[in-house]
Amino acid sequence: MRRAAVARHFNTDPLAEGERCVALEACLDRHVDGPSAPVLRALREGRAPLEEVQEAVVLDALAWHVVRTQAFRSFDAQVGRHVFPAMWAADAVGYVEEQLGRQLSEAERMDVFWTVVRRGARYGHRRSGD
């Protein structure tokens, strides 16, 4: 379980020159991993019950550990590929109507909706391969 969420450069962003930005990893270390380490150690060792503030630290740390896994990244990519395009498309229909100052016909609404879905799906697919 110790290395279950470990992947090389998982929390780094590639830069144009082939280097990697470690800002996220540094932030997580400073604000999540560092503060939670002694609290999680106390939990593991079965020491006295935690104070409410420490419980919040543990909950934050556990939440970050969940979103830092390959499984969550895969889920996030799926949502980006399938859900967000439809959300953007629904917003786009409203935006077009607002810009035109009139309601679109059903055919126009569907045309705008599916055009945006296709564009968003292509974008989400391209991003998921990053």
N, C-alpha and C positions, 0 to 999 in steps of 0.2 A: 504493500500500500504506500510505502514511503515515496516511491518514484512514480506513482500512478499518473500524476499530472505533469511529469517532467518531459520537456521537449526542448531541444537546442534552439535558442533564439526565439522562444515562444512568445515572450513579452517584449521583444524588440521590434522596431520598425526599420525596414531596409531603407537606406538612403541612396540617392542617385549614384554616388561614387562606389557603391558596393559596401560601404561601411554600415554600421547599424546604430540606431538611436536607442539609447537605453533609458530614456526619461521615464517611461512607464515602469520599468523594472526598479529604477531608483526610487520612484515615488511609492511603489508598493512596499519596498523594503523599509523605507523610512516611516510610512504612515500605517502600514498594515502588519507586515511580517515582524518587524522589530518590536512594536508595542504588544503584539499578541503572543510572542514567543514565551515570555515568563508566565503569562496567564494560562496558555495551553499546556505548558510544562507542569504547572500546579494541578491542572485538571488530570493530566495523565498520571501524575504521582498520587492522586487521591487526597490532596491536602484539603484544608477547611473550605467550606462553601464560599463561593465568590460573591463579592459585593456587586451591586447592580451595575456600577460603571464597568467592572471587569466583565460582566455578562455581555454588555454591549460590545466590548472589544472582541470577545469570543465570537459573537454572532456576526460582526463585521468580517472577521478573519475567515470564518467558515463560508460566508457568502462569497467573498473574494476567491476562496479556493475552488468553489463550485464553478464560477464563471471563468476561471483560469485553466479549465480542462479542455482536452481535445473534444470531448463529447459536447460541451457547451458551445464551443466554437462551431462545431458541425451544426448544432441546432440553430445557432445564430445565423449561419450561412443559409440554412433552409428557410428561415423566416425572411431573411433579406431577399431571397430568390423568389419566394412564393407569396408572402403576405404584403410586404411593403409595396410592390408594384401595384397591387389592387388598391391599397390605401392612397398612394400617390395619384392613381387614376381617378378615384372618387373625388379627391381634392381638386384635380385638374378640371373636372367637369364643372364644379362650382366656380372655379377661377375663370374659365372661359365664359360662363354665363354672366359673371360679374363684369368682365371686360366688355362683353357685347351689350350688356344692359338688358338682356332678355333671356327667357328660358329657352334652352335648346329643345329641338324636337327629340323624340325618342331615338330616331335614327342618328341624329347628330350626337346625342349623349353617348350612344354605344360606340360611335366612331371615335370620339375623343377618348372614351374610357379604354377601348382595346388598343388604340395607338399608344397610349401611355403605358398600359400593362406590358405590351411587347417591348417597348424601349426600356422600361424598368427591369423586366425579366432579363434582358440582355445585359444590362448593367450589373444586376445582382449576380448573374452567372459568372461574369468576368471577375467580379470582386471575390467570389467564393473560391477562386483558384489561387488567390494571393498567397 
